[in-house]
């Protein structure tokens, strides 16, 4: 099967991650971050896959592969680096966006 990549806008703040809904789609979500970023990863990854389900079927022999476009707020750089390390080899590619 063939992967179709589609970006999801993620806003990264020191205290939260925000999945920003595309125009016309529901699914925007806010995930609170405690002292350890890792403690929120199950909720975050579930939110990403729930969001991608809203895209519908990718097509015969194809599947959706979310691409995380992360916009990092001032002071949230350590959270981004945590996120990047925690998602390494997870199948969810991540890119720092400006």
DSSP file (Angstrom, degrees, kcal/mol; ACC not computed):
  #  RESIDUE AA STRUCTURE BP1 BP2  ACC     N-H-->O    O-->H-N    N-H-->O    O-->H-N    TCO  KAPPA ALPHA  PHI   PSI    X-CA   Y-CA   Z-CA
    1    1 A X              0   0    0      0, 0.0     2,-0.4     0, 0.0    61,-0.3   0.000 360.0 360.0 360.0 158.8    0.0    0.0    0.0
    2    2 A X  E     -a   62   0A   0     59,-3.0    61,-2.2     2,-0.0     2,-0.4  -0.864 360.0-133.3-110.2 134.9    1.0    3.6   -0.6
    3    3 A X  E     -a   63   0A   0     -2,-0.4     2,-0.6    59,-0.2    61,-0.2  -0.712  11.4-159.0 -87.5 133.4    1.2    6.3    2.1
    4    4 A X  E     -a   64   0A   0     59,-3.1    61,-2.8    -2,-0.4     2,-0.3  -0.961  15.8-146.6-107.5 118.2   -0.4    9.7    1.3
    5    5 A X  E     +a   65   0A   0     -2,-0.6     2,-0.3    59,-0.2    61,-0.2  -0.641  20.5 175.5 -88.7 144.0    1.1   12.3    3.6
    6    6 A X  E     -a   66   0A   0     59,-1.4    61,-2.3    -2,-0.3     2,-0.1  -0.981  27.4-120.0-145.6 131.1   -1.0   15.2    4.8
    7    7 A X  E     -a   67   0A   0     -2,-0.3     2,-0.4    59,-0.2    61,-0.2  -0.404  16.3-161.1 -77.0 148.7    0.2   17.9    7.2
    8    8 A X  E     -a   68   0A   0     59,-2.5    61,-2.5    -2,-0.1     2,-0.5  -0.999  22.1-128.7-121.4 127.8   -1.4   18.6   10.6
    9    9 A X  E     -aB  69  20A   0     11,-0.5    11,-2.6    -2,-0.4     2,-0.4  -0.667  28.3-174.8 -79.8 123.8   -0.6   22.0   12.1
   10   10 A X  E     -aB  70  19A   0     59,-3.1    61,-3.2    -2,-0.5     2,-0.5  -0.977  12.8-154.6-118.5 129.8    0.6   21.6   15.7
   11   11 A X  E     -aB  71  18A   0      7,-2.6     7,-2.4    -2,-0.4     2,-0.6  -0.927  12.1-156.0-104.5 126.9    1.2   24.6   17.9
   12   12 A X  E     +aB  72  17A   0     59,-2.9    61,-2.8    -2,-0.5     2,-0.3  -0.905  17.7 170.2-109.8 121.9    3.7   23.9   20.6
   13   13 A X        -     0   0    0      3,-2.8     3,-0.5    -2,-0.6    62,-0.1  -0.784  49.1-102.4-120.5 165.4    3.7   26.0   23.8
   14   14 A X  S    S+     0   0    0     60,-0.3     3,-0.1    -2,-0.3    61,-0.1   0.804 121.5  28.4 -59.3 -27.3    5.6   25.5   27.1
   15   15 A X  S    S+     0   0    0      1,-0.2    18,-2.8    17,-0.0     2,-0.3   0.400 125.0  19.4-116.3   1.4    2.4   24.2   28.7
   16   16 A X  E     - C   0  32A   0     -3,-0.5    -3,-2.8    16,-0.3     2,-0.4  -0.996  54.0-134.3-164.5 159.9    0.4   22.6   25.9
   17   17 A X  E     -BC  12  31A   0     14,-2.4    14,-3.2    -2,-0.3     2,-0.5  -0.973  24.3-159.4-117.2 138.3    0.2   21.2   22.4
   18   18 A X  E     -BC  11  30A   0     -7,-2.4    -7,-2.6    -2,-0.4     2,-0.7  -0.975  10.6-153.3-124.9 122.0   -2.6   22.3   20.1
   19   19 A X  E     -BC  10  29A   0     10,-3.2    10,-1.9    -2,-0.5     2,-0.6  -0.847  23.5-144.9 -87.4 118.2   -3.9   20.4   17.0
   20   20 A X  E     -B    9   0A   0    -11,-2.6   -11,-0.5    -2,-0.7     2,-0.1  -0.757  12.2-128.4 -92.4 122.4   -5.3   23.1   14.8
   21   21 A X        -     0   0    0     -2,-0.6     6,-0.1     1,-0.1     3,-0.1  -0.417  21.6-118.2 -69.9 139.8   -8.3   22.0   12.8
   22   22 A X    >   -     0   0    0      4,-0.2     3,-2.4     1,-0.1     6,-0.1  -0.397  46.2 -81.1 -68.9 153.8   -8.3   22.7    9.1
   23   23 A X  T 3  S+     0   0    0      1,-0.3    -1,-0.1    -2,-0.1     3,-0.1  -0.371 120.5  16.4 -56.7 130.3  -11.0   25.0    7.8
   24   24 A X  T 3  S+     0   0    0      1,-0.3     2,-0.3    -3,-0.1    -1,-0.3   0.339 110.3  95.1  87.8  -6.9  -14.2   22.9    7.4
   25   25 A X    <   -     0   0    0     -3,-2.4    -1,-0.3    30,-0.0     3,-0.2  -0.880  61.3-144.2-116.8 149.5  -13.0   20.1    9.6
   26   26 A X        +     0   0    0     -2,-0.3    -4,-0.2     1,-0.1    28,-0.1  -0.480  62.0  89.1 -93.4 175.3  -13.6   19.4   13.3
   27   27 A X        +     0   0    0      1,-0.3    -1,-0.1    -2,-0.2    24,-0.1   0.415  40.5 149.7 117.6  -1.9  -11.0   17.8   15.5
   28   28 A X        -     0   0    0     -3,-0.2     2,-0.3    -6,-0.1    -1,-0.3  -0.361  26.4-179.0 -58.6 144.0   -8.9   20.7   16.8
   29   29 A X  E     -C   19   0A   0    -10,-1.9   -10,-3.2     2,-0.0     2,-0.5  -0.998  27.2-144.4-151.4 149.6   -7.7   19.6   20.2
   30   30 A X  E     -C   18   0A   0     -2,-0.3     2,-0.5   -12,-0.2   -12,-0.2  -0.968  12.9-166.2-116.9 128.7   -5.6   21.0   23.1
   31   31 A X  E     -C   17   0A   0    -14,-3.2   -14,-2.4    -2,-0.5     2,-0.1  -0.965  17.4-136.7-117.9 117.4   -3.4   18.6   25.1
   32   32 A X  E     -C   16   0A   0     -2,-0.5     2,-0.5   -16,-0.2   -16,-0.3  -0.455  14.5-144.9 -71.2 142.2   -2.0   19.9   28.5
   33   33 A X        -     0   0    0    -18,-2.8     4,-0.1    -2,-0.1     5,-0.1  -0.943  12.8-166.0-111.9 127.4    1.6   19.3   29.2
   34   34 A X        -     0   0    0     -2,-0.5     6,-0.1     2,-0.5     5,-0.0  -0.050  53.4 -65.3 -89.3-161.0    2.8   18.6   32.7
   35   35 A X  S    S+     0   0    0      1,-0.1     2,-0.6     2,-0.1     3,-0.1   0.837 127.1  51.1 -59.7 -33.3    6.4   18.6   34.0
   36   36 A X    >   -     0   0    0      1,-0.1     3,-1.2    46,-0.0    -2,-0.5  -0.929  69.2-157.2-111.0 118.9    7.2   15.6   31.8
   37   37 A X  G >  S+     0   0    0     -2,-0.6     3,-2.0     1,-0.3     4,-0.3   0.871  91.9  66.0 -57.5 -38.1    6.3   15.8   28.1
   38   38 A X  G >  S+     0   0    0      1,-0.3     3,-1.3     2,-0.2     4,-0.4   0.793  88.3  66.9 -57.0 -30.7    6.3   12.0   27.9
   39   39 A X  G <  S+     0   0    0     -3,-1.2    -1,-0.3     1,-0.3     4,-0.2   0.688 104.4  44.2 -66.6 -17.3    3.3   11.8   30.3
   40   40 A X  G <> S+     0   0    0     -3,-2.0     4,-2.2    -4,-0.3    -1,-0.3   0.388  85.8  94.7-105.2   1.6    1.1   13.4   27.6
   41   41 A X  H <> S+     0   0    0     -3,-1.3     4,-3.0    -4,-0.3     5,-0.3   0.863  79.7  54.4 -68.5 -36.9    2.3   11.4   24.6
   42   42 A X  H  > S+     0   0    0     -4,-0.4     4,-2.1     1,-0.2    -1,-0.2   0.940 112.7  44.5 -61.0 -44.7   -0.4    8.8   24.6
   43   43 A X  H  > S+     0   0    0     -4,-0.2     4,-2.1     2,-0.2    -2,-0.2   0.904 114.9  49.1 -64.6 -41.5   -3.1   11.4   24.6
   44   44 A X  H  X S+     0   0    0     -4,-2.2     4,-2.2     2,-0.2    -2,-0.2   0.943 111.8  46.5 -64.5 -49.1   -1.3   13.4   21.9
   45   45 A X  H  X S+     0   0    0     -4,-3.0     4,-2.3     1,-0.2     5,-0.2   0.902 112.4  51.3 -62.9 -41.2   -0.8   10.5   19.5
   46   46 A X  H  X S+     0   0    0     -4,-2.1     4,-2.6    -5,-0.3    -1,-0.2   0.907 109.1  51.5 -60.3 -41.4   -4.4    9.3   20.0
   47   47 A X  H  X S+     0   0    0     -4,-2.1     4,-2.3     2,-0.2    -2,-0.2   0.888 108.5  51.4 -63.7 -39.4   -5.5   12.9   19.1
   48   48 A X  H  X S+     0   0    0     -4,-2.2     4,-2.3     2,-0.2    -2,-0.2   0.941 113.2  43.6 -62.9 -47.5   -3.4   12.9   15.9
   49   49 A X  H  X S+     0   0    0     -4,-2.3     4,-1.6     2,-0.2    -2,-0.2   0.871 112.7  52.5 -69.6 -35.5   -4.8    9.5   14.7
   50   50 A X  H  X S+     0   0    0     -4,-2.6     4,-0.7    -5,-0.2    -1,-0.2   0.917 110.4  49.2 -61.7 -42.3   -8.4   10.6   15.7
   51   51 A X  H >< S+     0   0    0     -4,-2.3     3,-1.3     1,-0.2    -2,-0.2   0.923 108.4  52.6 -61.8 -45.9   -7.9   13.8   13.6
   52   52 A X  H >< S+     0   0    0     -4,-2.3     3,-1.9     1,-0.3     4,-0.2   0.807  97.7  65.9 -63.9 -29.6   -6.6   11.8   10.6
   53   53 A X  H >< S+     0   0    0     -4,-1.6     3,-1.4     1,-0.3    -1,-0.3   0.804  90.3  66.7 -61.0 -27.5   -9.6    9.6   10.7
   54   54 A X  T << S+     0   0    0     -3,-1.3    -1,-0.3    -4,-0.7    -2,-0.2   0.595  84.6  73.0 -69.0 -11.2  -11.6   12.7    9.8
   55   55 A X  T <  S-     0   0    0     -3,-1.9    -1,-0.3     1,-0.2    -2,-0.2   0.627  96.2-142.2 -78.0 -13.0   -9.9   12.8    6.4
   56   56 A X    <   -     0   0    0     -3,-1.4    -1,-0.2    -4,-0.2     2,-0.2  -0.360  48.2 -14.9  82.3-166.9  -11.9    9.8    5.2
   57   57 A X        -     0   0    0      1,-0.1     6,-0.1    -3,-0.1     3,-0.1  -0.477  51.2-149.7 -74.1 140.6  -10.6    7.0    3.0
   58   58 A X        -     0   0    0      4,-0.3     2,-0.2     1,-0.3     5,-0.2   0.771  53.8 -93.7 -80.3 -26.8   -7.3    7.6    1.3
   59   59 A X    >   -     0   0    0      3,-0.4     3,-2.1    -3,-0.0    -1,-0.3  -0.603  59.8 -36.5 129.9 167.0   -8.1    5.4   -1.7
   60   60 A X  T 3  S+     0   0    0      1,-0.3     3,-0.1    -2,-0.2    -3,-0.0  -0.379 129.8   2.6 -62.6 126.9   -7.7    1.8   -2.8
   61   61 A X  T 3  S+     0   0    0      1,-0.3   -59,-3.0    -2,-0.2     2,-0.3   0.654 116.2 100.5  72.7  16.1   -4.3    0.5   -1.7
   62   62 A X  E <   -a    2   0A   0     -3,-2.1    -3,-0.4   -61,-0.3    -4,-0.3  -0.885  47.4-171.2-130.2 160.7   -3.5    3.8    0.1
   63   63 A X  E     -a    3   0A   0    -61,-2.2   -59,-3.1    -2,-0.3     2,-0.3  -0.984  29.6-103.4-147.2 157.0   -3.5    5.1    3.6
   64   64 A X  E     -a    4   0A   0     -2,-0.3     2,-0.4   -61,-0.2   -59,-0.2  -0.610  26.5-170.4 -82.0 138.8   -3.1    8.4    5.3
   65   65 A X  E     -a    5   0A   0    -61,-2.8   -59,-1.4    -2,-0.3    27,-0.1  -0.918  20.1-137.6-128.1 104.8    0.2    9.3    7.0
   66   66 A X  E     -a    6   0A   0     -2,-0.4    27,-0.6   -61,-0.2     2,-0.5  -0.311   9.5-155.1 -62.3 142.3    0.0   12.5    9.1
   67   67 A X  E     -ad   7  93A   0    -61,-2.3   -59,-2.5    25,-0.1     2,-0.8  -0.987  15.5-137.5-118.0 118.7    3.0   14.8    8.9
   68   68 A X  E     -ad   8  94A   0     25,-2.9    27,-2.9    -2,-0.5     2,-0.8  -0.679  15.0-167.9 -86.3 110.6    3.3   17.0   12.0
   69   69 A X  E     -ad   9  95A   0    -61,-2.5   -59,-3.1    -2,-0.8     2,-0.6  -0.869  15.7-161.2 -94.9 108.2    4.1   20.6   11.1
   70   70 A X  E     -ad  10  96A   0     25,-3.2    27,-3.4    -2,-0.8     2,-0.6  -0.828  12.6-162.2-103.7 121.8    5.0   22.1   14.5
   71   71 A X  E     -ad  11  97A   0    -61,-3.2   -59,-2.9    -2,-0.6     2,-0.6  -0.906  18.9-148.6-100.4 117.1    5.0   25.8   15.1
   72   72 A X  E     -a   12   0A   0     25,-0.7   -59,-0.2    -2,-0.6     5,-0.1  -0.779   2.8-145.3-100.2 120.4    7.0   26.5   18.2
   73   73 A X    >   -     0   0    0    -61,-2.8     3,-2.3    -2,-0.6     4,-0.2  -0.390  41.6 -78.9 -74.5 155.5    6.2   29.4   20.5
   74   74 A X  T 3  S+     0   0    0      1,-0.3   -60,-0.3     2,-0.1    -1,-0.1  -0.327 121.3  20.5 -54.9 133.6    8.9   31.3   22.3
   75   75 A X  T 3  S+     0   0    0     -3,-0.1     3,-0.3   -62,-0.1    -1,-0.3   0.327 102.2  92.4  88.9  -7.4   10.1   29.4   25.3
   76   76 A X    <>  +     0   0    0     -3,-2.3     4,-2.1   -64,-0.2     3,-0.4   0.336  47.5 106.0-100.6   6.8    8.7   26.1   24.0
   77   77 A X  H  > S+     0   0    0      1,-0.2     4,-2.3     2,-0.2     5,-0.2   0.888  78.0  53.0 -55.5 -43.4   11.9   24.9   22.3
   78   78 A X  H  > S+     0   0    0     -3,-0.3     4,-2.1     1,-0.2    -1,-0.2   0.887 108.1  52.0 -61.2 -35.7   12.6   22.3   25.0
   79   79 A X  H  > S+     0   0    0     -3,-0.4     4,-2.9     2,-0.2    -1,-0.2   0.913 108.0  51.3 -64.9 -41.6    9.1   20.8   24.5
   80   80 A X  H  X S+     0   0    0     -4,-2.1     4,-3.0     1,-0.2    -2,-0.2   0.937 109.7  49.3 -60.3 -45.8    9.6   20.5   20.8
   81   81 A X  H  X S+     0   0    0     -4,-2.3     4,-2.1     1,-0.2    -1,-0.2   0.878 111.6  49.4 -63.3 -37.0   12.9   18.7   21.3
   82   82 A X  H  X S+     0   0    0     -4,-2.1     4,-2.9     2,-0.2    -1,-0.2   0.948 112.2  48.5 -61.4 -48.5   11.1   16.3   23.8
   83   83 A X  H  X S+     0   0    0     -4,-2.9     4,-1.9     1,-0.2    -2,-0.2   0.910 110.6  50.5 -59.0 -45.3    8.4   15.8   21.2
   84   84 A X  H  X S+     0   0    0     -4,-3.0     4,-0.7     1,-0.2    -1,-0.2   0.921 113.7  44.6 -60.0 -45.8   10.9   15.1   18.5
   85   85 A X  H >< S+     0   0    0     -4,-2.1     3,-0.6     1,-0.2    -2,-0.2   0.906 113.3  50.2 -66.6 -41.8   12.7   12.5   20.6
   86   86 A X  H 3< S+     0   0    0     -4,-2.9    -1,-0.2     1,-0.2    -2,-0.2   0.802 113.7  45.2 -69.0 -28.6    9.6   10.8   21.8
   87   87 A X  H ><>S+     0   0    0     -4,-1.9     3,-2.3    -5,-0.2     5,-0.5   0.499  80.6 126.3 -94.1  -3.9    8.1   10.5   18.3
   88   88 A X  T <<5S+     0   0    0     -4,-0.7     5,-0.1    -3,-0.6    -3,-0.0  -0.319  86.0   4.3 -56.2 131.3   11.3    9.2   16.7
   89   89 A X  T 3 5S+     0   0    0      1,-0.1    -1,-0.3     3,-0.0     4,-0.1   0.676  99.1 115.2  65.5  20.2   10.6    5.9   14.9
   90   90 A X  T < 5S-     0   0    0     -3,-2.3    -2,-0.1     2,-0.2     3,-0.1   0.600  88.2-112.0 -91.7 -12.8    6.9    6.2   15.7
   91   91 A X  T   5S+     0   0    0     -4,-0.3     2,-0.7     1,-0.1    -3,-0.1   0.449  90.4 107.7  91.0  -0.2    5.7    6.6   12.1
   92   92 A X      < -     0   0    0     -5,-0.5    -2,-0.2   -27,-0.1    -1,-0.1  -0.868  62.3-150.8-111.8  96.2    4.7   10.2   12.7
   93   93 A X  E     -d   67   0A   0     -2,-0.7   -25,-2.9   -27,-0.6     2,-0.4  -0.377  12.4-157.2 -67.2 146.5    7.2   12.4   11.0
   94   94 A X  E     -d   68   0A   0    -27,-0.2     2,-0.4   -10,-0.1   -25,-0.2  -0.973  11.6-174.1-130.8 138.4    7.7   15.8   12.6
   95   95 A X  E     -d   69   0A   0    -27,-2.9   -25,-3.2    -2,-0.4     2,-0.5  -0.999  24.7-129.4-135.3 134.8    9.0   19.1   11.2
   96   96 A X  E     -d   70   0A   0     -2,-0.4     2,-0.3   -27,-0.2   -25,-0.2  -0.710  33.3-164.9 -78.5 125.2    9.7   22.4   12.9
   97   97 A X  E      d   71   0A   0    -27,-3.4   -25,-0.7    -2,-0.5   -28,-0.0  -0.833 360.0 360.0-114.0 152.0    7.9   25.2   11.0
   98   98 A X              0   0    0     -2,-0.3    -1,-0.1   -27,-0.1   -27,-0.1   0.354 360.0 360.0-112.0 360.0    8.4   28.9   11.2
